């Protein structure tokens, strides 16, 4: 049986914005208007802005949506860098808001890596956010200073692997291979959505092969230890209403086992002064693919 590719219901447009010596690709849905709060949606690790299309299509209302490809993802080039870290993402977001909404607080949504970024940013610039939705931006396991030497060594070793080409992205013979990979990673992803996403996530090289549009340098571990005390201090400064959304699948325990659990995350999130926790049923970490209608309803209720 031939499955028809997903058809986007709401058409987006692309803009390229000069941000910190980079040409940032930004996906835009809708138009700005008086009284309309911009809705900024930032994606996660090895994802792209277009990945929010299913949620955008499910929104009941007309929103002005701004969704960037983070540096080194999608159509945003990264420049000659060989590793990435959270402060760069926060600064990029700050410049992005200067461009699109310099005088008006925005509604801000972040998934996974993007969820971590927006939670930290909320503690630095709380006045710039009207309401914040964190989609499984769980943070990282706690660290202690004695781990520093090992972390720096691992970082340098991984940089050497990167420069030897050992961390390069896998190439697929066909775009169908990319779609199959997406479905293997997320068993809930339907064929029609996988075929559509593959077109957004991958690009074809001169040899005709397809690769995910994410720089291999994103695979290099951060040189810096994750400082939970610093994160909690920022959480306490996030004074806007925050909706922390979780999927029914407990990905956190699966990733980190006993080194970082969902229970520990729930303890951390209590530091946020005004937080509500919501659960998306029958969904994994890529909840914006698994249950876009339910997620869209949650977001719209929260920002209304």
C-alpha positions in Angstrom: 0.0 0.0 0.0 1.4 3.4 -0.9 1.1 6.0 1.9 0.7 9.6 0.8 3.2 12.0 2.4 1.9 14.3 5.1 0.5 17.6 3.7 1.2 20.7 5.7 -2.0 22.7 6.4 -0.4 26.0 7.4 2.3 27.3 5.1 5.5 28.7 6.5 8.0 31.1 5.1 11.8 31.2 5.6 13.8 34.2 6.7 17.5 34.6 7.3 18.5 36.9 10.1 22.0 38.1 10.9 22.8 36.9 14.4 26.3 37.0 15.9 28.1 36.7 12.5 25.8 33.9 11.4 22.9 33.9 9.0 20.2 32.3 11.2 17.4 30.5 9.4 14.0 31.2 10.9 10.7 29.5 10.0 7.7 31.8 10.3 4.0 30.9 10.4 1.4 33.6 10.5 1.8 37.4 10.6 2.4 39.9 13.4 -0.6 42.0 14.4 -1.5 44.4 17.3 -2.5 42.5 20.4 -0.9 39.2 19.1 1.9 37.9 21.3 4.7 36.3 19.3 5.0 32.5 19.9 8.7 31.5 19.7 9.4 27.8 19.4 12.9 26.3 19.7 13.8 22.8 18.8 15.9 20.1 20.4 19.2 18.2 19.7 19.4 16.9 16.1 16.1 18.4 15.2 15.0 21.4 13.1 12.4 24.2 13.3 10.2 22.6 10.7 9.7 19.7 13.1 7.0 21.8 14.8 4.8 21.7 11.7 2.4 19.1 13.0 1.8 21.1 16.2 1.3 24.3 14.2 -1.2 22.6 12.0 -3.1 21.5 15.0 -3.4 25.0 16.6 -7.0 26.1 16.7 -6.1 29.8 16.6 -4.1 32.0 14.3 -0.6 32.6 15.9 2.5 34.5 14.8 5.1 31.8 15.2 8.9 32.2 15.1 11.0 29.1 15.0 14.7 29.2 14.4 17.1 26.5 13.3 19.7 26.6 16.1 23.3 27.2 14.9 24.7 24.2 13.2 21.2 22.7 12.5 19.0 22.8 9.5 19.7 25.8 7.3 21.6 27.7 9.9 25.3 27.5 9.3 27.6 27.3 12.3 30.8 28.9 11.1 34.2 27.3 11.7 33.5 25.8 15.1 34.1 22.3 16.4 31.9 22.3 19.6 28.8 23.9 21.0 27.6 25.0 24.4 24.5 26.4 26.1 25.6 30.1 26.5 25.8 30.4 22.7 22.2 29.2 22.3 21.0 31.6 25.0 22.8 34.5 23.4 21.4 33.5 20.0 17.9 33.5 21.4 18.5 36.9 23.0 19.5 38.4 19.6 16.6 36.6 17.9 14.1 38.3 20.4 15.8 41.6 19.8 15.1 41.2 16.1 11.5 40.0 16.2 10.1 41.3 19.5 12.3 44.0 21.0 9.6 45.7 23.1 7.1 42.9 23.8 7.5 39.7 25.9 6.9 36.5 24.0 5.4 33.2 24.7 8.3 30.8 24.5 8.3 27.0 23.8 11.4 24.8 24.0 11.8 21.1 23.4 14.6 18.9 24.9 17.9 20.8 24.4 15.7 23.8 23.5 13.7 23.3 26.7 16.9 23.4 28.7 18.0 26.6 26.9 14.7 28.4 27.5 14.7 27.4 31.2 18.1 28.9 31.7 17.3 32.0 29.6 14.1 32.5 31.7 16.3 33.1 34.8 18.5 35.5 33.0 15.9 37.6 31.1 12.5 36.9 32.9 11.1 40.2 31.7 11.3 39.0 28.0 9.0 36.0 28.5 5.2 36.2 29.1 4.7 32.4 29.4 7.1 29.5 29.0 6.4 25.9 27.9 9.2 23.4 28.6 8.9 20.2 26.7 11.1 17.7 28.5 14.0 20.0 29.0 15.1 17.9 31.9 18.6 19.2 32.5 21.5 16.9 33.1 22.8 14.7 36.0 24.5 16.4 38.9 28.3 16.6 38.8 31.0 17.2 41.4 34.3 19.0 41.0 36.4 15.8 41.0 34.8 15.0 37.6 36.4 18.0 35.9 39.7 16.3 34.9 37.9 13.4 33.3 35.4 15.7 31.6 38.1 17.9 30.0 40.0 14.8 28.9 36.9 13.3 27.3 36.1 16.6 25.6 39.6 16.8 24.1 39.5 13.1 23.0 36.1 13.7 21.3 37.5 16.8 19.5 40.2 14.6 18.1 37.7 12.0 16.9 35.7 14.8 15.2 38.7 16.1 13.4 39.6 12.6 12.2 36.1 12.3 10.8 35.0 9.6 13.3 31.9 11.5 14.3 30.6 12.3 10.9 26.9 11.9 10.2 25.8 8.7 8.6 24.9 9.0 4.9 21.7 7.3 3.5 21.4 6.1 0.0 17.8 7.4 -0.3 15.5 9.8 1.4 13.5 6.7 2.3 16.4 5.5 4.4 16.2 8.7 6.4 12.5 8.2 7.0 13.1 4.6 8.1 15.7 5.8 10.5 13.3 8.3 12.0 10.7 5.6 12.4 13.2 3.2 14.0 14.1 5.9 16.6 10.5 6.8 17.2 8.2 3.7 16.7 5.1 5.9 17.1 6.0 8.0 14.0 3.6 7.3 11.1 5.0 6.7 7.6 3.4 9.9 6.2 5.0 12.1 8.8 8.3 10.3 8.6 8.4 10.9 4.8 7.7 14.6 5.3 10.1 15.0 8.2 12.9 13.3 6.2 12.6 16.1 3.6 13.1 18.7 6.4 15.8 16.9 8.3 18.1 15.8 5.6 19.9 17.2 2.5 21.4 15.5 -0.5 25.1 15.8 -1.2 26.9 15.8 -4.6 27.1 12.0 -4.6 23.4 11.7 -4.2 23.4 10.5 -0.6 21.3 12.0 2.2 22.5 13.2 5.6 20.8 14.8 8.6 21.3 18.5 8.7 23.1 18.7 12.0 26.8 19.3 12.3 28.8 16.4 13.7 30.3 18.7 16.3 27.0 18.6 18.2 28.1 15.1 19.2 31.1 16.4 21.2 30.5 16.5 24.9 30.6 19.8 26.7 33.9 20.7 28.4 32.1 22.1 31.4 30.4 20.2 34.2 26.7 20.7 34.7 26.2 22.9 37.8 22.9 22.1 39.4 23.2 24.8 42.0 23.6 27.4 39.2 20.7 26.0 37.3 18.4 26.1 40.4 19.4 29.7 41.0 18.3 30.5 37.5 15.1 28.5 38.0 14.2 30.6 41.0 14.5 33.8 38.9 12.0 32.4 36.3 9.0 34.3 37.6 6.7 33.9 34.6 4.1 31.1 34.5 5.9 27.9 33.4 4.2 24.8 32.0 6.5 21.7 32.2 5.2 19.1 29.8 6.2 15.4 30.0 5.5 12.4 27.8 4.0 9.2 29.3 7.2 7.3 28.3 9.8 7.9 31.0 12.8 8.8 28.7 14.8 10.3 31.5 15.2 7.1 33.5 15.9 5.2 30.2 18.7 7.6 29.3 20.5 8.1 32.6 19.3 5.1 34.8 20.1 5.9 38.4 22.4 8.8 37.7 19.5 11.1 37.0 15.8 10.2 37.5 12.4 11.7 36.8 11.9 12.0 40.6 15.1 14.1 40.8 13.9 16.3 38.0 10.6 16.9 39.8 12.5 18.0 42.8 14.5 20.5 40.7 11.5 22.0 39.0 10.0 22.9 42.4 12.5 25.8 42.4 10.5 27.5 39.7 8.1 29.9 41.5 5.1 29.3 39.3 5.2 26.0 37.5 2.5 23.5 36.3 3.3 20.0 35.2 1.3 18.3 32.4 1.5 14.8 31.0 1.0 13.8 27.4 -0.4 10.2 27.1 0.8 7.6 24.6 3.9 9.7 23.7 7.6 9.5 23.8 10.2 12.2 24.0 9.3 13.5 20.5 5.8 14.4 21.7 5.4 17.1 19.1 5.4 14.2 16.5 3.5 11.6 18.6 0.6 13.7 19.9 0.7 17.1 18.1 -3.0 17.8 18.6 -2.9 17.2 22.4 0.3 19.3 22.7 -1.2 22.1 20.6 -4.3 22.1 22.9 -2.1 22.3 26.0 0.0 25.1 24.7 -3.0 27.2 23.5 -4.8 26.7 26.8 -1.7 27.8 28.7 -0.9 30.9 26.7 -4.5 32.0 26.3 
